Amino acid sequence: MTTDIDENAKTEPLLDRRDERVTHAAGVGDNVRAFFNRVRSGDLGSLPVVVGLAIIWTVFQTLNPVFLSANNLVNLLFDCSIVGVIALGIVCVLMVGEIDLSVGSVSGFASALVGVLWVNQGWPVAPAILAALGFGAVAGLVYALLYNRFGMPSFVSTLAGLLAVLGMQLYILGSTGSINLPYGSALVNFGQMLMMPDWVSYVLAALAGVIVFAAGYRTAIRRKAAGLSSRSIGGLLLQAAIVTVVLEAIVYYLNTDRGVPWMFGLFVGLVVAMNYALKRTRWGRSMSAVGGNREAARRAGINVKLIYASAFVACSTLAAAGGVLGAARLATASQQAGTGDVNLNAIAAAVIGGTSLFGGRGSAYSALLGIIVIQSIASGLTLLDLSSSLRYMITGGVLAIAVIVDSLARRSRVSHGRA
């Protein structure tokens, strides 16, 4: 029996990976058996969230046929982009086994800072956005200093940051409490109306299939050179074809209405870039190693403090970026920005999507899948004209199930000698 292992396993001595060395290319049957073997051993991947999303969509579509209409899905993509970018930062800190409770406040202050500098102070919009992102990076550095230098738990430091940054947001907005951004400006158009041309969305959907094949082929070549089982070219082509056809069909359906929002395209681009960084770079492997076993990572020569600092900075910077997108979407910077359930939804999206709360395991795509689940619940309940209290209860239930599945999968991996 052959088991699939991560291509970077040879560079990750901290992870106990077991494999059988073979020299043949795995066929379709071998791939199917390997998939079920991974599931039995606790490596569920994105399977639970995909199944859950299919159930959610089926239920809401049955209750209200408008749910899967092109117009509603376009609105869903807009709403996913804002908290999704914030959740992408949460993935980074969860990977190293930490947490950031201030992402909502950081996003709210970033939106307020853009409004103050751009509208009240007369700055050009680009420097105002850079200042907001810079604030996010500085906030992450402060958390890293408190953690690395003084040993302050991230739960405490970021909770203190939540309160302090929220106070700063209220202070700079002043007695008015809100600032309207210039309607019709490039930033507001980007957040509300800017769509990809049809041909661009079709090309990007096809490009996704090409990337899937290229990445799989690269992995197969490396595994074959190492004497490990590798996927056949036919299997890779079939996978790439399925991805391309599905994405092209989705794009076609969205283009029957307004099309694919550029803001969602930006979010997906950040997800792809972050996934590459986490899976294909030394930094990403170090993140997994530190989250899995900090002391073992230190003994392996990894600069543990630097990895923690990079995780906090990435999280706060992406939170600030989410705040800028939120201001663009609402065309305003207000005291309500970043408050409410932004914090909880960002954290829940990362966990529901498959990033482990225990550290050392996660994917940038978990932010994408998780936020689609959360926004689907919110959209479905809104269309049914049901109370927001149900949204909180259902989202909480889904989050609890995700953590239970993660805990059971972790226990299964331990029993199979893979944790």
Buried (B, 14 or more C-beta within 10 A) or exposed (E): EBBBBBBBBEEBEBBEBEBEEBEEBBEEEBBEBBBEBBBEBBBBBBBBBEEBBEEBBEBBBEBBEBBBBBEBBBBBBBBBBBBBBBBBBBBBBBBBBBBBBBBBBBBBBBBBBBBBBBBBEEBEBEEBBBBBBBBBBEBBBBBBBBBBEEEBEBEEBBBBBBEBBBEBBBEBBEEEEBBBBEEEBEBBBBBBEBBBEBEBBBEBBBEBBEBBBEBBBEBBEBBBEEEBBBBBEEBBBBBBEEBBEEBBEBBBEBBEBBBBBBBBBBBBEBBBEBBBBBBBEEBBBBBBBBBBBBEBBBEBEBEBBBBBBBBBBBBBBBBBBBBBBBBBBBBBBBBEBBBEBBBBBBBBBBBBBBBBBBBBBBBBBBBBBBBBBBBBBBBBBBBBEEEEEEBBEBBEEBBEEBBEBBEEBBEBBEEBEBB
